[in-house]
């Protein structure tokens, strides 16, 4: 269950974040200032804290609410995120741009930009939902590793990848995965309700 939880978190969050605003912020900051490591470290620090908050929230919520409610909420939320990803266009992501840095270090700027942009985002909500269904430590680890990898890809090779692979395909794939997880949560809810009428 530990590896399954970490692996599911890693795959789901990585697919959801490829081409997302946080990856584009990392890519833009690194390209503009020519230094990748401070940008990457700032992004990973922000994601580690955001994921910790999401896991704490999801675990607490799962302890207070019946599992049927958590499953129903996850089915609805993952379904909504899936539809949003399937409907989003590549032009939405092309508009992102990082402001010029004045008087701040790249680490602090990257940390703050990612923290503010991702607080309450679909990724954080997804991590909270996963933590409500699976063990919290592997969910946090998988999600944080996924976000570190997508940030590194944005910092180091984002422009090349985005030129060769249409971001719309990535959104469609992530959308399909979210819809699939929504259906899985709905099925688990149905099985639970059938077992305990």
Secondary structure, 3 states (H helix, E strand, C coil): CHHHHHHHHHHHHHHHHCCCHHHHHHHHHHHHHCCHHHHHHHHHHHHHHHHHHHHHHHHHHHHHCCHHHHHHHHHHHHHHHHHHHHHCCHHHHHCCCCCCCCCCCHHHHHHHHHHHHHCCCHHHHHHHHHHHHCCHHHHHHHHHHHHHHHHHHHHHCHHHHHHHCCHHHHHHHHHHHHHHHHHHHHHHHHHHHHHCC
